[in-house]
Amino acid sequence: MGFLHTDIGPRQAGAVVEVTISSAANVRLMDDNNFNNYKNGMKHIYLGGLVRQSPIRLTVPTFGHWHVAIDVNGIEGSSGLKAGVKVVAA
């Protein structure tokens, strides 16, 4: 499973993460434990989902170490994905 990954580090609840994508993609905001589960193909909990329009803003729900993973698994016609991730409000 190929994916783009950005480690956004420790964040307080309420931090806003903005993700831009060049085509439809699955965008997931996850804490450390859920990101490790995702990498290992296990059940995981995340904020986000299928995104067709960019940008998308996601709000960190609790204090912790956070990751953004972006993939096109199961989405036809989304090759050559380009993406950007930035924290716009801490």
C-alpha positions, 0 to 999 in steps of 0.5 A, spaced: 500 500 500 503 506 497 501 513 501 504 519 502 505 521 509 506 527 513 508 527 521 505 534 523 508 532 530 505 534 537 499 538 536 494 541 541 486 540 540 483 545 536 489 545 531 487 546 524 491 542 518 490 544 511 491 538 506 491 540 498 491 535 493 491 534 485 486 529 484 481 525 488 484 521 494 483 518 501 486 523 506 486 521 513 488 524 520 491 519 525 494 519 532 501 515 533 497 508 534 492 509 529 497 511 524 501 505 526 495 500 525 494 503 518 501 502 516 500 495 518 494 494 514 490 493 521 483 497 523 484 504 524 480 510 526 481 517 523 478 523 521 477 525 513 476 520 508 475 520 500 476 528 498 474 530 491 475 538 492 481 541 495 483 544 500 480 540 506 481 542 513 481 537 519 481 539 526 485 535 531 480 533 536 485 531 542 492 533 544 497 528 541 502 526 536 499 526 529 500 524 522 496 525 515 496 519 510 494 520 503 493 515 498 489 513 492 487 506 493 481 504 490 480 510 486 480 510 479 484 515 475 488 518 480 495 517 478 500 522 479 497 524 486 501 531 489 499 533 495 501 538 501 500 539 508 500 544 513 498 546 520 494 553 519 492 554 526 495 552 532 
